[in-house]
Amino acid sequence: MRRIPGSLMLSFALGAAGAALPPGAAGAAAKLTTLYSFTGLADGGAPVAGLTYVRGALYGTTLAGGAIGANACSDGCGTVFKVVPGTGAETVVHAFTGAPDGASPEAG
């Protein structure tokens, strides 16, 4: 088994071409914030898709991790996860196990 970690990051832009920025901030860049760092084990690994925001939480998928060693997926078959932006708390909503429920989801 090998671990496949990854990070969930959000980027916030500070204005379109600096039009709405305060004086002196025209060169400001987007701020990148790490919400959660996956271990690549039971919590999931390699998040690759967009996120869906529902009732204060972000939902997404990972290609690996979850149910490690399940069926044909020695690195885990991936997960559906939930992250609360204010706390960074991550919860696995579903861990894929291969057949019959699928593996390595690549969509939000």
N, C-alpha and C positions, 0 to 999 in steps of 0.2 A: 504494500500500500504506500502510495506517495501522497503527500499533502499538496493541495492546489489552493493556495490562499488567494486573496484578492481584497480590494477595498471598495467601499461604497462612498463616493464623493459627490458633492453638489457644488455647482459653480453659480455664483450670483454676479450678474453684470451690474455695473454702476451707472449705466446710462448709455443711450445710443450716441455714439461718436462724441461723447462728452457734453452733449447739449444740455443735459439736466444736472450736471455736476457743479458742485460749489467751486468758487474761484480757486485756482491753484491745483485742482484735482483733475485737470484735463488728461493727464497721462496715466490715470489710475486704471488698473487692470481688474478683471474679474477676480473675486476672492474664492478660493477653493477650500472647502471644508470637508474633512474626513468624518463621516457619521459613524461608520462601523468598519472594522477590519476583520474579514473572515479568516478563520484558521485553516479552512480546507477540509475540516473533519465534519462532525455532526452538524455544525452550524452552516455548512455550505461552503463553496469555493468557486472562484471565477465568475463573478457576476458580470454579465455581458449585455443585458437588454435594458431598455428604458424602464422607468419606474411609473407606478400608478399611485396617485394620491387619493386616499379614501378616508374620510372622517379623522383627519389628524395623523394618519400614518402613511408611510410609503411601502408599497408592495412591489416585489420584483422576483426574479428567478436567478439561480446559479446553475452553471453547467455541471458542476461536480459537488462532492460532499453530500451530506445527508446520511442516508443509510449505507454506511461504508461496508463493502463486501457483499452487497445485495445482488443476488443473481449474477448477471454478466458485468456488473460495474464494480470493479475492485476499488476504485477511487470514489465511489458513491455515484449515484445516478442523478444528482442534482436536487434542488429544493425550490419551493415557493417560500419566500420569507417576508417578514414584516419588520420595519424599523420605525421607531418613534423618533422623529427629528429632534425634539427637545431634550431627550435623554440619551439617545443613541442605543436604546435597548433593542436587541434583535430577537425575534421569535421565528422558529421554523413552523410554517403553517402546514406544509406537506413535504415529506421526503420521498422522492421517486425511487422505485425499486426495480425498474426495468419492466419486463412483461408482467402483468398486463397494464400497468398504469403509466408506462413511458419512461423516458430517460433523457437527460441533458437538454432541458428546455432552453430555448434561445429567444423567448419573447417575454414581454412585460405582462 
